[in-house]
Amino acid sequence: MKDSLVTLIGGGGFLGRYVAQELFRSGARVRIAQPRPRDAWFLKTQGGLGQTQFAAAEVIHAESIARAVDGATHVVNLAGTFGANMAAVHVDGARNVAGAAKAAGAQALVHISALGADPASNSAYGRSKGEGEAAVRGAFPSATILRPSTLFGPEDQFVNRFAAMIGAGKFVPVLRAQARFQPAFVADVAQAVVAALADPAQHGGKAYDLGGPDVVTMGELQRWIAQTIGRDTQFIELPDAIGGLIAALPGTPITADQWRMLQHDNVVPEGAPGFAALGITPTPLAAVVPAWLVRFRRHGRFSRFGKAA
């Protein structure tokens, strides 16, 4: 990857910053492309002199994407969203990126999809991600598609969100307590992106499902978080009838589409190629999460070895 020019679409986001750091370490030049480049300026200090560029671009605007990938040797599409614009971003936007990468003569394209992506999914998110994969294949057949599970990391909105809820109250309701997850460490997924970019002859045209080594239920995960931050929390597992009602109401922490996603386990299908095929050993939750969850303990790191609060 040394001296290559990688256009990293959405590089200032949660996963994007880790991909950028991996690319900097590889010696690549990185062009961060997103609607507000200033939101990614913190990455300037991560790379060497002249290693970072910025471009204003939105995947739904094909001309801006064409400018952002002009001259790039490699392209990564990290763009994703929830809500009304999912089809525009995940399908039309993905097609725009793939078409622009092909027109620019890029050697490799890595497209970030999601575990469970399926054009036949009953959730708009899963369906749009599946349709987006087809759009990418149509425009850039040798693209590598990565389907990560829910990501965890120091800045995540997954483990940290549950830890904040657990730390704030004695009683915590749990939706879909038996739903299974296979969370992936964000830094591992970033390594997977760079591995796929670096060897398009090996990984081009393939798809990889990326799940971590831990398969946990929603209930198990939240109890583990409580134990990790020293909280004696009482969990109330809500029946699906109540969970569905909550998801149908406006202003609640979960949308109807997210509720539909929770009806299916989010785990890597048996036999599907994943991290191992990319030469990566995934990181378990317990190896890294306690280091940053310590701030949710009642007295922070000073209560790290104390009794449950």
Backbone torsions as a table, in degrees:
resi	resn	phi	psi	omega
1	MET	NA	-8.5	-175.8
2	LYS	-58.4	129.4	177.9
3	ASP	70.4	2.5	172.9
4	SER	-72.8	162.0	177.0
5	LEU	-114.7	113.8	-176.6
6	VAL	-107.9	120.7	171.6
7	THR	-86.3	117.9	-175.6
8	LEU	-108.9	98.9	-176.2
9	ILE	-81.7	117.1	-174.3
10	GLY	86.1	27.9	-174.6
11	GLY	-66.7	-16.7	179.8
12	GLY	-89.3	1.2	-179.1
13	GLY	-81.8	-173.6	-176.4
14	PHE	-57.7	-58.0	178.4
15	LEU	-71.0	-37.5	-175.2
16	GLY	-56.3	-41.0	-178.2
17	ARG	-65.0	-32.0	178.6
18	TYR	-75.8	-37.1	175.2
19	VAL	-63.2	-43.0	179.0
20	ALA	-58.6	-43.6	-179.6
21	GLN	-63.5	-40.0	177.3
22	GLU	-64.5	-39.8	179.2
23	LEU	-67.1	-40.4	177.5
24	PHE	-59.6	-43.2	180.0
25	ARG	-64.9	-27.7	-179.5
26	SER	-79.8	-9.9	-179.0
27	GLY	92.3	4.7	180.0
28	ALA	-76.1	153.7	167.8
29	ARG	-88.9	141.1	-172.4
30	VAL	-124.9	125.6	175.0
31	ARG	-106.5	109.2	-179.9
32	ILE	-82.6	121.1	-178.7
33	ALA	-119.8	121.5	177.3
34	GLN	-163.9	166.6	-174.5
35	PRO	-57.7	-39.8	179.4
36	ARG	-121.8	88.5	-177.1
37	PRO	-56.7	-29.1	-178.6
38	ARG	-62.3	-24.0	177.8
39	ASP	-68.6	-13.6	179.5
40	ALA	-110.6	8.1	-177.3
41	TRP	-63.4	-20.9	178.1
42	PHE	-61.1	-18.3	179.5
43	LEU	-76.1	-12.1	-179.5
44	LYS	-55.9	-37.8	-176.2
45	THR	-80.6	-7.0	-176.4
46	GLN	-81.4	-29.2	-176.7
47	GLY	-108.4	-179.9	178.9
48	GLY	-82.6	176.9	-179.7
49	LEU	-60.8	125.3	178.7
50	GLY	77.8	6.1	-176.2
51	GLN	-86.9	-15.6	-174.6
52	THR	-119.3	133.9	173.8
53	GLN	-125.2	163.7	178.8
54	PHE	-135.3	146.0	178.4
55	ALA	-144.6	139.3	175.6
56	ALA	-85.8	120.5	-177.3
57	ALA	-158.1	149.3	174.1
58	GLU	-130.4	135.9	-175.7
59	VAL	-62.8	-25.5	-179.2
60	ILE	-79.2	-8.3	177.0
61	HIS	-110.9	99.5	-172.1
62	ALA	-58.7	-38.9	-177.4
63	GLU	-65.0	-38.3	-179.9
64	SER	-68.3	-35.3	177.7
65	ILE	-69.3	-40.1	178.3
66	ALA	-59.5	-40.2	178.0
67	ARG	-67.5	-38.3	-176.1
68	ALA	-68.6	-30.2	-177.9
69	VAL	-98.2	-3.4	-179.7
70	ASP	-58.1	123.0	178.8
71	GLY	85.0	-4.5	-178.7
72	ALA	-75.9	141.2	175.6
73	THR	-88.0	-24.8	-178.7
74	HIS	-141.6	150.3	-178.8
75	VAL	-135.9	139.6	174.6
76	VAL	-127.2	128.3	177.3
77	ASN	-107.7	109.4	180.0
78	LEU	-105.0	2.0	-172.4
79	ALA	-64.8	132.4	177.0
80	GLY	-159.2	158.5	-178.0
81	THR	-158.5	169.3	169.8
82	PHE	-119.9	160.6	175.7
83	GLY	100.4	-156.1	-170.1
84	ALA	-67.4	-23.4	-174.9
85	ASN	-94.6	13.3	-175.7
86	MET	-59.0	-46.1	-178.7
87	ALA	-64.4	-41.3	-179.0
88	ALA	-63.7	-42.4	-177.4
89	VAL	-79.3	-49.6	-172.3
90	HIS	-76.5	-26.7	-177.2
91	VAL	-108.0	-65.7	-178.8
92	ASP	-63.7	-42.3	179.5
93	GLY	-64.8	-42.3	178.5
94	ALA	-62.2	-39.4	177.8
95	ARG	-64.9	-40.3	178.6
96	ASN	-61.3	-44.1	-179.4
97	VAL	-64.7	-48.1	-178.4
98	ALA	-62.4	-41.9	178.9
99	GLY	-64.9	-40.8	179.4
100	ALA	-67.7	-39.8	178.6
101	ALA	-63.2	-41.0	178.8
102	LYS	-64.5	-45.9	-178.9
103	ALA	-64.3	-31.6	-179.5
104	ALA	-80.0	-7.6	-179.6
105	GLY	76.0	27.2	-179.8
106	ALA	-61.7	141.8	-179.7
107	GLN	-74.0	-31.0	-175.8
108	ALA	-150.6	146.8	174.3
109	LEU	-131.2	128.5	172.7
110	VAL	-112.6	124.2	-179.5
111	HIS	-111.6	125.7	179.1
112	ILE	-90.1	113.8	176.7
113	SER	-103.5	-137.2	180.0
114	ALA	-156.2	144.9	175.7
115	LEU	-59.8	128.8	-177.3
116	GLY	95.0	0.2	177.5
117	ALA	-58.6	131.7	-175.5
118	ASP	-163.3	122.6	179.0
119	PRO	-58.8	-18.9	179.9
120	ALA	-97.8	6.5	-178.4
121	SER	-61.3	146.9	176.8
122	ASN	-83.7	-3.4	174.7
123	SER	-102.5	142.2	-179.2
124	ALA	-63.0	-34.3	-179.6
125	TYR	-65.5	-53.8	-179.8
126	GLY	-61.9	-38.5	-179.4
127	ARG	-66.8	-45.6	-178.4
128	SER	-67.0	-35.0	176.8
129	LYS	-65.9	-40.8	177.6
130	GLY	-65.1	-42.9	178.0
131	GLU	-66.2	-33.1	177.7
132	GLY	-64.9	-38.1	177.1
133	GLU	-60.8	-42.5	179.1
134	ALA	-64.0	-39.0	178.8
135	ALA	-63.8	-40.3	178.8
136	VAL	-65.5	-45.7	179.5
137	ARG	-60.1	-36.4	-179.3
138	GLY	-67.8	-33.8	-176.6
139	ALA	-94.9	-29.1	-176.9
140	PHE	-143.6	80.7	-172.1
141	PRO	-57.2	-28.4	-176.8
142	SER	-90.7	13.3	177.1
143	ALA	-64.6	149.2	172.2
144	THR	-98.3	128.6	180.0
145	ILE	-107.6	125.6	176.4
146	LEU	-110.4	131.7	-179.5
147	ARG	-117.7	85.4	179.5
148	PRO	-76.6	149.7	170.4
149	SER	-74.4	-172.7	175.1
150	THR	-56.5	132.1	-176.1
151	LEU	-91.5	142.3	171.1
152	PHE	-123.4	149.4	-178.6
153	GLY	177.3	172.8	-174.6
154	PRO	-54.6	-31.3	-177.1
155	GLU	-104.3	13.4	-171.3
156	ASP	-68.9	163.9	174.6
157	GLN	-111.4	31.8	-178.1
158	PHE	-120.0	-80.7	178.6
159	VAL	-61.3	-42.4	-178.9
160	ASN	-63.8	-36.6	179.8
161	ARG	-65.8	-44.3	177.8
162	PHE	-65.0	-39.4	179.4
163	ALA	-62.7	-38.5	178.8
164	ALA	-65.6	-41.8	177.4
165	MET	-62.9	-44.6	-178.0
166	ILE	-66.7	-38.0	-179.8
167	GLY	-72.7	-18.8	-174.7
168	ALA	-91.2	-17.1	-175.8
169	GLY	-149.4	159.4	-179.9
170	LYS	-78.7	-29.9	-177.9
171	PHE	-118.7	130.6	-177.5
172	VAL	-130.6	122.5	176.2
173	PRO	-75.7	146.2	179.9
174	VAL	-124.0	122.9	175.4
175	LEU	-91.8	139.4	176.7
176	ARG	48.7	57.4	-174.6
177	ALA	-59.2	-25.5	-178.0
178	GLN	-95.0	-1.8	177.5
179	ALA	-64.4	134.7	-174.9
180	ARG	-101.6	142.3	179.4
181	PHE	-128.4	159.5	175.4
182	GLN	-135.2	69.5	-171.1
183	PRO	-60.2	145.9	-179.8
184	ALA	-116.2	137.9	178.4
185	PHE	-71.1	130.5	-173.7
186	VAL	-58.4	-36.8	-179.5
187	ALA	-67.8	-31.7	177.0
188	ASP	-67.4	-41.4	179.3
189	VAL	-66.1	-37.3	176.5
190	ALA	-61.2	-41.3	176.7
191	GLN	-62.7	-37.9	179.1
192	ALA	-63.1	-40.2	178.5
193	VAL	-59.4	-49.0	-176.9
194	VAL	-68.6	-36.2	177.2
195	ALA	-61.8	-42.0	179.2
196	ALA	-68.3	-40.0	178.2
197	LEU	-63.1	-40.8	-172.5
198	ALA	-71.6	-19.9	-176.3
199	ASP	-137.5	68.6	-178.9
200	PRO	-65.0	-24.5	177.9
201	ALA	-64.1	-34.1	-179.2
202	GLN	-87.1	-39.5	-169.9
203	HIS	-108.9	-10.5	-179.9
204	GLY	-62.5	139.1	179.4
205	GLY	80.3	2.9	-177.5
206	LYS	-109.7	165.0	176.8
207	ALA	-128.3	141.5	-177.9
208	TYR	-129.1	131.0	176.4
209	ASP	-95.2	120.2	-170.9
210	LEU	-110.6	102.1	175.2
211	GLY	-123.9	148.5	179.7
212	GLY	-74.1	-177.8	-177.7
213	PRO	-77.2	-13.8	-177.3
214	ASP	-100.1	125.0	170.0
215	VAL	-108.8	115.0	-174.2
216	VAL	-132.0	151.9	172.7
217	THR	-84.1	164.5	177.7
218	MET	-58.2	-42.6	179.1
219	GLY	-65.0	-44.3	179.4
220	GLU	-62.1	-41.9	-179.1
221	LEU	-61.2	-46.6	-176.8
222	GLN	-69.3	-34.9	176.1
223	ARG	-67.7	-36.8	177.5
224	TRP	-65.9	-40.7	177.9
225	ILE	-62.1	-43.8	179.5
226	ALA	-59.9	-44.3	178.6
227	GLN	-63.6	-40.8	-177.7
228	THR	-64.2	-36.2	-179.0
229	ILE	-98.7	10.1	173.8
230	GLY	69.1	39.5	-179.3
231	ARG	-113.3	131.6	178.3
232	ASP	-92.3	69.2	-173.8
233	THR	-88.3	142.9	174.6
234	GLN	-99.2	120.7	-178.1
235	PHE	-98.9	134.9	-179.7
236	ILE	-113.2	106.5	-178.5
237	GLU	-80.0	113.8	-176.0
238	LEU	-83.7	138.8	175.7
239	PRO	-67.2	156.3	-176.8
240	ASP	-59.5	-31.8	-179.5
241	ALA	-61.3	-41.3	178.6
242	ILE	-74.4	-40.6	178.8
243	GLY	-59.9	-43.1	178.6
244	GLY	-64.3	-36.4	178.3
245	LEU	-66.3	-42.6	178.7
246	ILE	-61.3	-43.9	-178.1
247	ALA	-66.1	-26.4	-179.0
248	ALA	-79.9	-15.0	-178.0
249	LEU	-86.2	145.5	178.2
250	PRO	-73.2	148.7	174.4
251	GLY	79.9	7.9	179.1
252	THR	-89.8	163.8	-176.7
253	PRO	-67.7	-9.8	-178.7
254	ILE	-130.8	138.3	179.4
255	THR	-92.0	166.9	178.6
256	ALA	-62.0	-37.3	179.8
257	ASP	-69.2	-39.1	176.2
258	GLN	-64.9	-35.6	176.9
259	TRP	-63.0	-41.3	177.3
260	ARG	-63.0	-37.3	178.1
261	MET	-64.2	-35.5	-178.5
262	LEU	-70.2	-12.1	179.6
263	GLN	-74.0	-9.1	-178.7
264	HIS	-125.2	140.2	175.9
265	ASP	-62.9	141.8	179.7
266	ASN	-107.0	72.6	-177.2
267	VAL	-130.5	158.5	-179.8
268	VAL	-69.3	129.1	177.6
269	PRO	-61.0	144.4	-179.2
270	GLU	-58.3	129.9	177.9
271	GLY	85.3	-6.1	-179.3
272	ALA	-71.9	137.7	177.2
273	PRO	-65.3	141.2	-177.2
274	GLY	-145.3	-136.5	-176.9
275	PHE	-56.6	-42.6	-175.9
276	ALA	-59.0	-37.0	-179.8
277	ALA	-67.5	-17.3	178.6
278	LEU	-102.7	6.9	177.7
279	GLY	76.0	26.6	-175.5
280	ILE	-119.9	133.7	173.2
281	THR	-96.7	113.9	-175.3
282	PRO	-69.1	152.6	-174.5
283	THR	-92.5	129.4	176.9
284	PRO	-73.0	154.9	178.2
285	LEU	-53.6	-47.7	-173.1
286	ALA	-65.4	-18.4	-177.0
287	ALA	-76.6	-25.1	-173.7
288	VAL	-131.2	-31.6	-172.2
289	VAL	-62.5	-43.0	-178.5
290	PRO	-56.5	-28.6	-177.5
291	ALA	-62.6	-35.3	179.4
292	TRP	-102.1	-16.5	177.4
293	LEU	-75.6	-9.6	-177.7
294	VAL	-57.6	-27.1	-179.5
295	ARG	-67.7	-14.4	178.6
296	PHE	-91.1	-2.3	174.5
297	ARG	-72.5	156.8	-173.0
298	ARG	-57.6	-38.5	178.9
299	HIS	-118.4	30.9	177.4
300	GLY	61.2	-145.7	-175.5
301	ARG	-67.6	-17.6	-179.2
302	PHE	-74.5	-13.3	176.6
303	SER	-107.9	15.7	-173.3
304	ARG	-53.9	-38.4	-178.1
305	PHE	-109.6	18.3	-178.6
306	GLY	-84.1	-177.2	179.6
307	LYS	-79.8	165.7	178.9
308	ALA	-59.8	139.3	-178.7
309	ALA	-90.9	NA	NA
